[in-house]
Amino acid sequence: MHIFDAARTAELLPYGPLADAVARTLALKAQGLVTAPERLSVLLPGGAVLLVMPASDGKIAITKMVTVHPGNAARGLPLIRGEAVVLDAVTGERLAMLDGPAVTARRTASASLLAARLLAQKPGGPLLLLGAGVQAKAHGEAFMAGLGVTEVFISARNRAAAEALASHLRGLGAAAVVLAGAGQKPGLTPGNTAGNTPGQAPCQTEGQTLDHALERATLIVTATASPVPVLPETVRDDAFIAAVGSFSPGVAEIPAGLVRRCALYVDSLEGAHAEAGDLLLAGVDWRRVTPLELALAGREHADGPVLYKSVGHAALDLAAARLALGLT
């Protein structure tokens, strides 16, 4: 069995090809050729949770087991730990073990990339990231690589993390701005480009506000652990929103009024019914909610904002395993 660490797992899962692999796997799922039951969730002490996610396409099978520990940030430990075991579906031979957090980050961002390709009215951005953790970083990378995004706004409670993410994205070529009000540290003064290194895009003027970013952002990603909505309702009518931070029926990153205003898509209808608090708390009519696999037939057009809600689904992990093993 091949064992891949986080770095090697990430190398095997480039965002663009992984978005394509997600599309192929979801198409198989729509044909009834992928089995991916609702994930098993077990509560652990301190608000932590153990998630077990199996799936199979009849050729390979995968089981991803991860734990999410909200208290680990204060301990200086990773929020998510785990692994994904890939096996031959016919013989049971263990083929590979992938790093669970790397699979989760990259398949989630790649599914959002696929959704934006299919659903975003203006996929070139600018991009607004709410949050500065692993998922915000992965989505910034994915949208830059797959959509050609060159301008990114970042808002997060942790100012230092937001600045680190902005520096990382500038190193990849984006003009990245930490919005005023992130954390407690005051923003840079106009014209201040301190911290730039050769080869980086220049740091744009900081001190810009969330309201300013919302006037311009056509791509928005919410990737926070907030128990209450973090995105104002005043998004553009042509905005595409990927809400990926919460997976609890009692938690919502998106306010109910904005949810009701949007065209609604999900990574998994079954999972959304159980875990998409953004939709559940808004009391949506589920006849308005479309699984991403049904949007694959052609580009969808919406008159207002589009909300793609992801709670995570084992079919996405299966897509990652297929790509990592060269099966797609």
Summary of the structure (lengths in Angstrom):
residues: 328
radius of gyration: 19.0
end to end distance: 19.7
largest distance: 62.8
contacts: 1175
relative contact order: 0.17
helix: 36%
strand: 22%
